Amino acid sequence: MNNSRLEHLQNKIVDHQNALKRISIWKMKGDKIVFTNGCFDILHTGHVSYLAEATALGNRLVVALNTDSSVKRQGKGDDRPVNNEDARATVIAAIGSVDMVVFFDEDTPVELIKLLEPDVLVKGADYDPEETDSSSKKYIVGSDIVKSNGGEVKAIPLVEGFSTTAIIEKLNQN
């Protein structure tokens, strides 16, 4: 890979303060900021299509990525994440529709959502933008914050038949 291309990818991966600075600049230019989050462990077509659809909801897509310790606390299994956070961030940054990648170490990205104040919060259709009970599995963390700031909360249909868990199960069968 050409060094300038690799630098371009690495420049998409920022800490919280630099994320805030970039978003402030984007907002001054009138850009609509779309925010999503996840661990994005083993990337598949479902992830790529989800991120492309999320991008269409605004001008800039910010992906908040769970750190390795945050993924471990989710109870997805001892072998997760398969790829470490730096590897996952580089792969996500390589997707053309992604403008920024920022890590969060907490169990949820709620503090990051408060800090960055995105215009649109997006999750997959296994979540419900109208759910207000924060104890529900369908509740989108941070939706109350985004809505109270005048933003939108959206769910994007998932591509059937693709999941990281299913890929891992298939690999373990062989």
Secondary structure, 3 states (H helix, E strand, C coil): CCHHHHHHHHHHEECHHHHHHHHHHHHHCCCCEEEEEECCCCCCHHHHHHHHHHHCCCCEEEEEEECHHHHHHCCCCCCCCCCCHHHHHHHHHCCCCCCEEEEECCCCCHHHHHHHCCCEEEEECCCCCCCCCCCCCCCCCCHHHHHHCCCEEEEECCCCCCCHHHHHHHHHHC
